[in-house]
Amino acid sequence: MKKIFLAASVAGILLFNSCSTVPLTGRSRFDLVSNDQVLPMAFQAYNTFLTENKSAVLPASNAQALKVKTVGNRLITAVKSYMNSNNYGNLIADYQWEVNVVQNNEKNAWCMPGGKIVVYTGILPITQDDAGLATVMGHEIAHAIAGHSAERMSQEMVAQGIGAAAGVALSKNPKTQSIFNTLYGVGTPVAMLKFSRNQELEADRLGLIFMAMAGYNPQNATAFWNRMSDASAGSQRPPEFLSTHPSDATRIAQIQKYLPEAKQYYKR
């Protein structure tokens, strides 16, 4: 009994000392790994992805790439300005922002920790315009700003009984590298970041705010998600309780609730 109590006490202390706050939402998150530990793995994985998909990466002069990069840069500028002006600058101090567009039919986009962004051309017919792009990219950037990757890694490490010491390169630990690869789909044809449903909804909320900060009307986000829902109609999707993503209906309903908050940051 004493051993159980001691273990519970240690776990409680670890949890208390390993929490940080998500910007804007104020949610307390479990943070066992730092940027110093997770960013090197993200940068390496991103560079590997670009190398393996070199022929599919669109040149900066390409019209689609130019459009995506323009929207992405506006979002990045807005996010950096907000973070640096509100005492969150330390969270993105080591970010190396980068936007690339990849020729791929998948309806997908993602942002790794450290600001490494990829947008697949397959999603562009659904984004349609700058506001649609801002909806998608704002959402993906939100995952990085909210530290969802580090949070998921921390949860998996605790579940597998893996500790993390300050200054230790997690990439040198096969177990932590395996966790990172699993979360990011590293080694698969299409990178897919795996987040929980609550993290997805939090990214929706933050994404709306970020697109508003960048000068895109967050009201347009519902139109994008409706188009995304229509594009996914008929596909074999698991029930919501079995999926890491909220259902389209849940997501759109929540976005409607988030809009009043996001509109406060919107300036034409």
Backbone bond lengths (Angstrom), bond angles and torsions (degrees), N, CA, C in turn:
res aa  C-N    CA-C-N  psi(-1)  N-CA   C-N-CA  omega(-1)  CA-C   N-CA-C  phi
1 M - - - 1.457 - - 1.524 110.77 -
2 K 1.360 115.64 -41.45 1.460 119.73 179.23 1.525 111.12 -62.67
3 K 1.347 116.04 -38.86 1.461 120.15 179.84 1.524 110.65 -64.80
4 I 1.333 115.96 -40.49 1.454 120.25 179.18 1.526 110.15 -64.25
5 F 1.348 115.52 -43.02 1.467 120.19 179.30 1.516 110.83 -63.49
6 L 1.348 116.19 -41.76 1.455 120.89 -179.89 1.519 110.55 -64.17
7 A 1.339 116.37 -43.45 1.466 120.58 179.57 1.515 110.82 -62.83
8 A 1.337 115.47 -41.43 1.463 119.70 179.10 1.520 110.89 -65.14
9 S 1.333 116.30 -38.13 1.461 120.66 179.96 1.520 110.74 -65.99
10 V 1.342 116.25 -43.64 1.462 120.63 178.55 1.520 110.63 -62.21
11 A 1.339 115.75 -43.68 1.462 120.20 179.05 1.518 110.71 -61.39
12 G 1.364 115.06 -39.72 1.462 118.91 179.70 1.511 112.03 -65.39
13 I 1.340 116.49 -41.88 1.460 120.86 178.29 1.527 110.86 -64.01
14 L 1.356 115.36 -41.96 1.461 120.63 179.09 1.524 110.50 -61.55
15 L 1.327 115.74 -43.60 1.457 120.31 179.95 1.519 110.90 -64.03
16 F 1.338 116.83 -43.99 1.464 121.44 -178.89 1.524 111.64 -63.11
17 N 1.328 115.72 -40.70 1.472 120.59 -176.26 1.521 112.96 -85.08
18 S 1.330 117.31 -2.48 1.455 120.37 -176.67 1.527 111.63 -120.66
19 C 1.313 115.68 33.18 1.458 120.29 179.62 1.518 110.57 -113.64
20 S 1.313 115.75 144.69 1.460 121.81 174.55 1.523 107.26 -137.95
21 T 1.324 115.94 173.87 1.455 120.48 -175.01 1.522 111.08 -110.84
22 V 1.320 116.38 134.80 1.463 122.06 177.47 1.528 108.64 -75.97
23 P 1.343 118.07 127.48 1.463 120.60 178.38 1.525 111.90 -55.44
24 L 1.307 116.29 141.47 1.467 124.85 176.13 1.533 113.79 74.78
25 T 1.322 118.37 -49.13 1.463 118.34 -177.98 1.528 111.38 -81.59
26 G 1.349 117.06 -27.77 1.454 120.60 179.15 1.511 114.09 77.82
27 R 1.318 118.29 4.89 1.461 120.80 -179.24 1.526 110.79 -68.71
28 S 1.323 116.20 139.51 1.459 120.90 176.23 1.520 108.76 -84.05
29 R 1.333 117.02 127.12 1.463 120.86 -177.48 1.531 110.46 -118.93
30 F 1.305 115.52 150.29 1.461 122.28 177.82 1.514 108.49 -81.27
31 D 1.327 117.04 121.17 1.459 121.83 -169.72 1.518 110.37 -132.28
32 L 1.314 116.65 82.88 1.457 120.50 -177.72 1.525 112.25 -85.19
33 V 1.354 116.96 -20.72 1.466 120.87 -178.45 1.531 109.51 -117.50
34 S 1.317 115.50 148.65 1.457 121.45 -177.26 1.526 110.82 -102.68
35 N 1.341 115.43 170.15 1.463 120.10 175.21 1.527 111.36 -58.26
36 D 1.330 115.84 -37.43 1.469 119.84 -179.95 1.526 111.35 -59.06
37 Q 1.320 115.47 -27.06 1.461 119.87 -177.11 1.531 112.91 -93.26
38 V 1.337 117.06 -38.57 1.460 119.44 -173.58 1.529 113.44 -91.43
39 L 1.347 117.81 -30.20 1.463 119.13 -176.94 1.524 113.58 -63.24
40 P 1.336 119.92 -42.27 1.474 118.68 178.36 1.524 112.71 -56.75
41 M 1.332 117.53 -39.01 1.462 120.35 178.34 1.519 110.92 -67.35
42 A 1.343 116.27 -38.40 1.466 120.23 179.74 1.521 111.00 -66.32
43 F 1.329 116.53 -44.98 1.464 120.28 -179.53 1.523 111.29 -63.43
44 Q 1.324 115.77 -41.09 1.466 120.03 179.56 1.525 110.15 -65.02
45 A 1.331 117.15 -44.34 1.462 121.19 -179.46 1.526 110.87 -64.30
46 Y 1.328 116.35 -39.20 1.465 120.77 -179.84 1.528 110.59 -65.06
47 N 1.326 116.07 -46.54 1.469 119.86 179.44 1.532 111.19 -62.83
48 T 1.328 115.95 -38.84 1.470 119.97 177.52 1.522 110.27 -63.26
49 F 1.337 116.25 -42.78 1.462 120.56 179.11 1.529 110.69 -60.84
50 L 1.336 117.02 -46.03 1.467 120.40 -179.41 1.525 111.24 -63.98
51 T 1.322 117.06 -38.20 1.462 121.13 178.96 1.528 110.91 -65.35
52 E 1.325 115.60 -44.94 1.466 120.17 -178.29 1.526 112.19 -70.47
53 N 1.347 116.83 -21.91 1.466 121.40 -179.33 1.530 111.50 -116.04
54 K 1.338 114.99 28.01 1.458 120.97 -174.26 1.524 113.17 -53.17
55 S 1.316 117.52 -43.10 1.460 121.25 -176.87 1.529 112.23 -70.51
56 A 1.338 116.46 -17.75 1.471 120.72 -177.27 1.525 113.11 -97.07
57 V 1.336 116.63 -11.48 1.468 120.12 -179.98 1.524 109.06 -75.60
58 L 1.320 116.94 122.03 1.460 120.71 -178.16 1.519 111.13 -73.50
59 P 1.329 118.28 139.57 1.461 121.30 177.73 1.526 110.54 -67.09
60 A 1.319 116.36 155.89 1.463 121.28 -177.51 1.520 112.50 -60.12
61 S 1.338 116.82 -25.48 1.461 121.34 -178.39 1.526 112.60 -78.21
62 N 1.334 117.02 -13.10 1.461 121.06 179.98 1.533 109.32 -65.90
63 A 1.325 117.47 139.98 1.468 121.99 -175.89 1.527 111.95 -60.43
64 Q 1.336 116.77 -41.85 1.458 119.53 179.87 1.528 111.05 -67.11
65 A 1.319 116.01 -42.39 1.461 119.98 178.80 1.520 110.94 -63.70
66 L 1.318 116.70 -41.04 1.461 121.22 -179.71 1.524 110.49 -62.36
67 K 1.317 116.61 -42.02 1.468 121.68 179.86 1.525 110.68 -63.34
68 V 1.326 116.24 -47.41 1.463 121.01 -178.86 1.527 110.68 -64.75
69 K 1.317 116.69 -44.60 1.465 120.33 -178.65 1.528 111.57 -65.45
70 T 1.317 117.10 -34.66 1.464 120.30 178.96 1.521 110.62 -64.60
71 V 1.331 116.16 -47.91 1.460 120.27 177.86 1.531 110.13 -64.42
72 G 1.340 116.41 -43.68 1.453 120.61 179.81 1.510 112.48 -59.74
73 N 1.312 117.64 -42.28 1.463 120.98 -179.40 1.518 112.45 -66.88
74 R 1.342 116.43 -34.66 1.466 119.41 176.16 1.524 110.76 -65.47
75 L 1.315 115.94 -41.33 1.458 120.09 177.83 1.523 111.38 -65.26
76 I 1.319 115.92 -45.26 1.466 120.64 -179.75 1.521 110.92 -60.75
77 T 1.323 117.05 -44.20 1.463 121.30 178.80 1.521 111.15 -60.56
78 A 1.331 116.60 -43.63 1.460 121.15 -179.61 1.526 111.46 -65.53
79 V 1.326 115.98 -43.99 1.465 120.76 -179.18 1.524 110.62 -65.25
80 K 1.312 117.07 -45.53 1.471 120.95 179.20 1.523 110.47 -60.63
81 S 1.319 116.72 -42.46 1.462 120.89 -179.74 1.522 110.73 -61.88
82 Y 1.336 116.13 -45.60 1.457 119.81 -179.69 1.527 110.91 -64.69
83 M 1.322 116.80 -49.28 1.458 120.68 -176.60 1.520 111.79 -61.42
84 N 1.321 116.86 -43.33 1.461 120.49 -178.41 1.522 112.74 -71.94
85 S 1.325 116.74 -23.66 1.467 120.57 -178.47 1.520 112.71 -90.79
86 N 1.332 116.92 -8.20 1.458 120.43 -175.16 1.525 112.91 -126.32
87 N 1.319 115.30 32.36 1.469 122.20 174.16 1.528 114.44 63.00
88 Y 1.342 115.76 26.79 1.457 120.26 174.77 1.529 111.66 -113.25
89 G 1.320 115.90 8.65 1.460 120.03 -176.17 1.510 113.92 -57.06
90 N 1.342 116.93 -30.97 1.467 120.09 -179.43 1.524 112.03 -64.47
91 L 1.337 116.74 -25.63 1.459 120.40 -178.17 1.524 112.56 -71.77
92 I 1.337 116.84 -23.03 1.468 119.70 -178.19 1.531 111.94 -120.97
93 A 1.327 116.41 11.96 1.466 120.38 -176.49 1.523 112.68 -58.79
94 D 1.327 117.08 -33.46 1.472 121.49 -177.46 1.524 113.11 -101.02
95 Y 1.332 116.77 10.97 1.463 119.89 178.62 1.527 110.21 -69.40
96 Q 1.308 115.47 142.77 1.472 122.19 175.37 1.527 107.17 -122.73
97 W 1.316 115.37 80.82 1.465 121.65 -172.50 1.532 111.67 -59.99
98 E 1.315 115.67 138.24 1.458 121.25 179.21 1.527 109.31 -159.55
99 V 1.327 116.20 137.90 1.463 121.45 179.95 1.523 109.32 -123.94
100 N 1.314 116.75 128.00 1.464 121.36 175.85 1.520 110.03 -133.69
101 V 1.329 115.00 148.34 1.461 121.62 178.38 1.529 107.27 -113.39
102 V 1.327 115.73 130.92 1.460 121.52 -175.95 1.522 110.22 -117.89
103 Q 1.327 115.39 132.15 1.459 121.05 177.06 1.513 109.02 -71.33
104 N 1.320 116.20 104.63 1.457 121.80 -177.11 1.520 107.77 -160.15
105 N 1.303 117.56 136.42 1.462 121.57 -176.21 1.521 113.90 -75.86
106 E 1.334 117.57 -9.16 1.460 120.14 179.08 1.533 110.52 -64.66
107 K 1.324 116.27 139.75 1.471 121.69 176.29 1.523 106.83 -85.36
108 N 1.308 115.74 82.22 1.456 118.93 -168.50 1.531 111.27 -150.90
109 A 1.324 114.74 155.73 1.467 123.54 172.67 1.519 105.82 -159.32
110 W 1.326 117.01 154.10 1.452 119.13 179.20 1.528 111.44 -157.62
111 C 1.320 114.12 159.49 1.466 121.03 177.21 1.514 108.02 -135.70
112 M 1.313 115.99 118.01 1.455 120.93 178.93 1.534 110.20 -80.80
113 P 1.326 117.40 164.03 1.466 119.40 173.21 1.527 109.47 -54.77
114 G 1.298 116.64 139.85 1.456 119.40 -179.18 1.513 113.03 94.55
115 G 1.349 117.56 2.90 1.456 120.62 173.91 1.511 116.18 83.62
116 K 1.317 118.30 22.58 1.468 121.99 179.87 1.530 109.52 -89.60
117 I 1.335 115.66 108.77 1.467 121.81 -170.48 1.525 111.59 -112.08
118 V 1.326 115.15 140.81 1.463 122.15 172.28 1.525 108.53 -133.67
119 V 1.324 115.77 134.82 1.465 122.00 174.06 1.521 107.15 -121.41
120 Y 1.346 116.60 129.03 1.460 120.99 177.50 1.526 109.68 -87.07
121 T 1.324 116.41 143.29 1.461 120.44 -179.67 1.525 111.68 -63.36
122 G 1.323 117.64 -22.64 1.448 121.21 -179.39 1.514 114.45 -62.74
123 I 1.328 116.86 -20.74 1.458 119.19 -179.00 1.528 112.07 -93.51
124 L 1.318 117.28 -11.88 1.467 120.92 -175.65 1.536 113.78 -64.30
125 P 1.337 119.62 -37.22 1.466 118.00 176.31 1.531 112.86 -63.05
126 I 1.339 116.76 -20.68 1.466 120.58 179.73 1.528 110.46 -90.87
127 T 1.322 117.49 -37.14 1.462 118.83 176.99 1.529 109.76 -65.40
128 Q 1.322 117.18 -40.39 1.466 125.52 174.84 1.532 114.19 67.71
129 D 1.325 117.79 -51.52 1.467 120.03 -174.74 1.520 110.49 -134.32
130 D 1.341 115.60 -177.68 1.464 120.39 -177.21 1.526 112.14 -61.90
131 A 1.338 116.59 -38.67 1.464 119.87 -179.83 1.522 110.86 -65.23
132 G 1.335 116.88 -38.20 1.452 120.39 176.84 1.519 111.43 -64.44
133 L 1.330 115.77 -42.78 1.462 120.31 176.49 1.524 111.00 -62.28
134 A 1.325 116.52 -42.01 1.466 121.15 -179.91 1.522 110.70 -63.92
135 T 1.320 116.97 -33.73 1.463 121.15 177.74 1.527 110.12 -62.89
136 V 1.331 115.58 -49.41 1.464 120.78 -178.80 1.526 111.66 -66.84
137 M 1.313 116.54 -50.12 1.462 120.02 -175.59 1.527 111.85 -70.40
138 G 1.332 116.25 -35.14 1.461 119.17 176.46 1.520 110.67 -62.91
139 H 1.324 116.26 -40.57 1.457 121.62 177.66 1.533 111.13 -62.40
140 E 1.330 116.91 -45.75 1.464 120.20 -178.13 1.529 111.61 -68.59
141 I 1.328 117.00 -40.38 1.470 120.41 176.39 1.529 109.94 -62.17
142 A 1.325 116.34 -35.94 1.463 120.90 -179.98 1.526 111.49 -60.12
143 H 1.338 117.05 -37.94 1.467 119.60 177.03 1.531 110.77 -57.06
144 A 1.335 115.60 -42.15 1.462 119.77 -178.66 1.527 110.95 -70.03
145 I 1.339 116.68 -45.08 1.460 120.63 -178.05 1.528 110.88 -64.64
146 A 1.326 116.77 -36.66 1.465 120.71 -179.29 1.525 112.71 -77.58
147 G 1.333 116.86 -6.18 1.464 120.50 178.70 1.512 113.47 67.91
148 H 1.332 116.84 31.47 1.457 120.10 -176.99 1.522 113.07 -63.36
149 S 1.322 117.07 -34.51 1.466 119.82 -179.48 1.522 111.23 -65.66
150 A 1.335 115.97 -47.08 1.461 119.99 179.10 1.522 110.46 -63.32
151 E 1.318 115.96 -36.21 1.460 120.63 179.07 1.529 111.00 -65.38
152 R 1.334 116.15 -45.45 1.468 119.55 178.49 1.526 110.99 -64.44
153 M 1.332 115.86 -41.50 1.466 119.32 177.73 1.520 110.77 -61.04
154 S 1.334 116.40 -42.97 1.463 121.42 -179.18 1.522 110.52 -60.64
155 Q 1.332 116.11 -44.23 1.464 120.52 179.84 1.523 111.23 -62.79
156 E 1.331 116.46 -42.72 1.461 120.68 -179.92 1.526 111.50 -67.52
157 M 1.318 116.36 -38.28 1.463 120.63 179.68 1.519 111.04 -63.94
158 V 1.339 116.25 -42.58 1.466 119.97 178.05 1.521 109.95 -64.58
159 A 1.333 116.55 -42.51 1.459 120.82 -179.92 1.529 111.87 -60.96
160 Q 1.334 116.22 -32.18 1.458 120.83 -178.63 1.529 112.52 -98.52
161 G 1.344 116.34 5.53 1.455 120.23 177.04 1.513 113.89 70.34
162 I 1.337 117.35 31.72 1.462 121.57 -179.53 1.522 109.72 -102.98
163 G 1.330 116.78 129.22 1.456 120.97 177.89 1.511 110.83 -94.66
164 A 1.335 115.22 168.36 1.468 120.35 177.82 1.518 108.80 -139.06
165 A 1.307 116.13 121.38 1.458 120.95 178.77 1.518 109.99 -99.29
166 A 1.333 115.94 145.57 1.455 120.50 -179.34 1.517 110.33 -59.32
167 G 1.311 116.02 134.01 1.465 120.69 176.99 1.508 114.18 84.02
168 V 1.336 117.67 -3.49 1.459 120.45 -179.33 1.524 109.65 -86.47
169 A 1.323 116.58 132.62 1.461 120.94 179.67 1.522 109.10 -77.27
170 L 1.329 115.79 108.04 1.459 119.71 -177.91 1.515 111.90 -65.64
171 S 1.332 116.32 -25.44 1.458 119.75 -178.50 1.529 111.94 -64.24
172 K 1.338 116.82 -18.45 1.458 120.42 179.87 1.524 111.67 -85.90
173 N 1.323 115.87 -7.76 1.459 120.56 178.01 1.524 107.95 -97.06
174 P 1.332 117.97 115.02 1.476 120.83 -177.39 1.527 113.02 -55.57
175 K 1.331 117.02 -34.65 1.464 120.25 -178.16 1.525 111.27 -68.77
176 T 1.332 116.75 -45.47 1.464 118.94 -179.55 1.518 110.68 -70.51
177 Q 1.320 117.34 -34.23 1.462 120.45 177.10 1.527 109.66 -64.55
178 S 1.326 116.29 -37.66 1.459 120.93 178.28 1.527 110.76 -64.91
179 I 1.339 116.99 -40.63 1.456 121.14 177.92 1.518 110.15 -62.17
180 F 1.331 116.64 -45.64 1.463 120.95 179.50 1.525 110.59 -60.73
181 N 1.335 116.82 -46.58 1.462 121.27 -179.27 1.524 111.73 -61.26
182 T 1.328 116.04 -37.90 1.459 120.11 179.78 1.519 111.40 -68.00
183 L 1.330 116.35 -43.71 1.466 120.59 -179.65 1.524 111.90 -62.98
184 Y 1.326 116.04 -34.21 1.460 120.18 -175.19 1.518 114.32 -101.94
185 G 1.306 116.49 0.64 1.454 117.76 -179.38 1.514 111.99 65.14
186 V 1.341 117.61 25.77 1.465 121.22 179.98 1.530 108.88 -63.21
187 G 1.320 115.32 132.32 1.454 120.28 -179.06 1.512 112.68 97.62
188 T 1.341 116.47 -4.67 1.462 120.88 176.36 1.523 108.65 -101.34
189 P 1.337 118.26 159.75 1.462 121.02 -178.18 1.522 113.82 -58.40
190 V 1.336 116.83 -34.25 1.459 120.89 -178.64 1.517 109.01 -125.82
191 A 1.328 116.32 120.34 1.467 119.95 178.82 1.523 109.09 -65.32
192 M 1.316 116.73 135.46 1.452 121.13 -179.74 1.517 108.89 -140.98
193 L 1.315 116.81 111.69 1.445 120.36 179.38 1.517 109.17 -78.64
194 K 1.311 116.68 131.93 1.451 121.64 -175.24 1.526 110.47 -107.21
195 F 1.314 115.68 111.98 1.451 121.07 179.63 1.527 109.72 -122.07
196 S 1.325 116.50 163.70 1.459 120.74 178.55 1.523 110.24 -78.28
197 R 1.326 116.15 167.16 1.459 120.18 179.69 1.529 111.21 -62.88
198 N 1.333 117.27 -40.78 1.458 120.13 179.38 1.525 111.39 -64.69
199 Q 1.329 116.08 -37.60 1.465 119.54 177.19 1.522 110.70 -66.93
200 E 1.326 117.02 -37.94 1.459 120.60 177.79 1.523 110.66 -61.17
201 L 1.319 116.76 -44.41 1.462 120.24 -179.71 1.529 111.18 -68.36
202 E 1.327 116.72 -35.84 1.463 119.45 176.84 1.528 109.75 -65.79
203 A 1.336 117.02 -38.78 1.464 120.73 177.21 1.528 110.58 -65.38
204 D 1.339 117.36 -35.11 1.464 120.17 175.15 1.528 110.09 -60.82
205 R 1.317 115.73 -46.91 1.474 120.86 -178.19 1.523 110.95 -62.02
206 L 1.328 116.62 -50.55 1.459 120.49 179.79 1.525 111.16 -65.18
207 G 1.326 116.09 -39.39 1.461 120.29 -179.10 1.513 112.16 -60.26
208 L 1.331 116.72 -39.89 1.463 120.70 176.82 1.525 110.93 -61.25
209 I 1.322 115.65 -42.43 1.461 120.22 179.76 1.531 110.68 -66.04
210 F 1.325 116.72 -42.73 1.459 120.18 -179.23 1.519 111.70 -64.44
211 M 1.352 117.44 -41.49 1.463 118.90 179.94 1.527 109.90 -67.36
212 A 1.336 116.28 -34.22 1.460 119.68 177.07 1.527 110.82 -66.10
213 M 1.327 116.47 -42.23 1.468 120.87 177.68 1.522 111.31 -60.05
214 A 1.331 115.97 -33.01 1.465 121.33 -177.86 1.528 112.34 -83.67
215 G 1.334 116.77 -1.02 1.457 120.14 176.46 1.511 115.24 95.09
216 Y 1.338 117.85 15.65 1.461 121.87 177.78 1.526 108.71 -106.17
217 N 1.308 116.72 131.89 1.456 121.48 -176.80 1.532 110.13 -66.23
218 P 1.342 118.07 115.83 1.472 120.10 -177.95 1.523 112.71 -64.92
219 Q 1.326 116.99 -17.88 1.459 120.86 177.83 1.530 111.22 -57.72
220 N 1.339 115.88 -28.55 1.464 120.85 -178.18 1.531 113.41 -73.34
221 A 1.319 116.95 -10.99 1.466 119.94 -178.26 1.524 111.98 -63.91
222 T 1.323 117.07 -36.20 1.466 119.09 -178.93 1.526 111.17 -64.17
223 A 1.327 116.75 -35.72 1.470 119.91 178.75 1.521 109.98 -63.45
224 F 1.347 116.58 -41.64 1.464 118.91 178.37 1.522 111.25 -61.72
225 W 1.342 117.47 -48.40 1.464 120.05 -176.25 1.521 111.37 -67.27
226 N 1.327 117.62 -29.84 1.462 119.61 173.27 1.525 111.04 -66.12
227 R 1.341 116.25 -41.13 1.473 119.62 176.57 1.521 110.55 -64.84
228 M 1.329 116.30 -39.82 1.471 120.80 178.84 1.521 109.94 -63.30
229 S 1.314 116.88 -40.00 1.459 121.56 178.34 1.524 110.59 -63.74
230 D 1.333 116.19 -43.53 1.464 120.18 178.77 1.526 111.20 -63.55
231 A 1.337 116.26 -38.92 1.466 120.64 -179.00 1.524 111.49 -68.39
232 S 1.341 116.15 -25.32 1.465 120.35 -178.59 1.519 112.47 -93.30
233 A 1.325 116.52 -5.35 1.467 120.02 -177.65 1.526 110.59 -59.68
234 G 1.300 115.77 135.12 1.460 120.65 178.41 1.513 114.35 89.73
235 S 1.343 116.57 -11.47 1.467 118.71 179.13 1.523 109.44 -78.55
236 Q 1.321 115.54 158.61 1.461 120.80 -179.53 1.523 108.87 -81.42
237 R 1.312 116.21 93.65 1.457 120.57 -179.47 1.527 109.12 -110.72
238 P 1.333 117.84 139.01 1.461 120.28 -179.18 1.523 111.14 -71.89
239 P 1.351 117.50 159.54 1.462 119.80 174.84 1.517 109.97 -57.15
240 E 1.330 116.92 154.64 1.468 120.05 -174.92 1.522 112.62 -57.01
241 F 1.348 117.56 -38.57 1.460 119.16 -176.44 1.524 112.56 -70.36
242 L 1.355 117.20 -12.29 1.457 120.85 177.39 1.525 111.96 -103.41
243 S 1.304 116.36 -0.02 1.453 120.80 -174.12 1.522 110.93 -110.60
244 T 1.336 115.50 151.21 1.457 119.60 175.23 1.521 110.86 -80.92
245 H 1.330 117.10 -12.79 1.459 120.71 178.87 1.531 109.97 -106.13
246 P 1.331 117.21 143.32 1.462 119.25 175.51 1.522 109.96 -67.68
247 S 1.323 116.08 157.11 1.454 119.11 177.13 1.522 109.20 -65.89
248 D 1.330 116.01 159.39 1.463 119.93 179.63 1.521 110.82 -57.67
249 A 1.340 116.52 -41.72 1.467 120.42 -178.64 1.525 110.98 -63.90
250 T 1.336 116.48 -42.99 1.467 120.61 178.60 1.516 110.56 -63.51
251 R 1.307 115.90 -45.79 1.461 120.51 -177.95 1.529 111.33 -61.16
252 I 1.319 117.45 -48.56 1.463 121.35 -177.24 1.526 110.71 -65.08
253 A 1.338 116.92 -38.86 1.469 120.90 178.46 1.526 110.72 -63.98
254 Q 1.340 116.33 -41.15 1.468 120.08 179.11 1.531 111.15 -67.83
255 I 1.320 116.42 -39.44 1.462 120.09 179.27 1.528 110.26 -60.18
256 Q 1.321 116.64 -39.59 1.456 120.44 177.43 1.530 110.96 -59.40
257 K 1.330 115.61 -36.20 1.467 119.89 179.09 1.530 111.75 -73.38
258 Y 1.354 116.22 -30.14 1.457 120.09 -178.42 1.531 113.08 -79.73
259 L 1.313 117.54 -20.82 1.470 121.39 -171.97 1.531 114.53 -57.12
260 P 1.338 120.35 -44.40 1.472 118.96 -179.85 1.525 113.11 -56.02
261 E 1.339 116.17 -39.53 1.467 120.41 177.79 1.527 110.32 -65.77
262 A 1.325 117.04 -46.84 1.463 121.21 -177.00 1.526 111.55 -63.64
263 K 1.318 116.90 -37.12 1.466 120.88 -176.75 1.527 111.83 -63.26
264 Q 1.321 116.81 -22.71 1.467 120.61 178.34 1.529 111.14 -65.30
265 Y 1.326 116.97 -22.25 1.466 121.27 -178.85 1.518 112.55 -98.67
266 Y 1.323 116.52 -1.03 1.456 120.71 -174.71 1.508 112.50 -89.15
267 K 1.329 115.32 126.00 1.459 122.24 173.79 1.512 107.12 -132.62
268 R 1.307 116.37 128.86 1.461 120.02 -178.10 1.526 110.25 -62.70
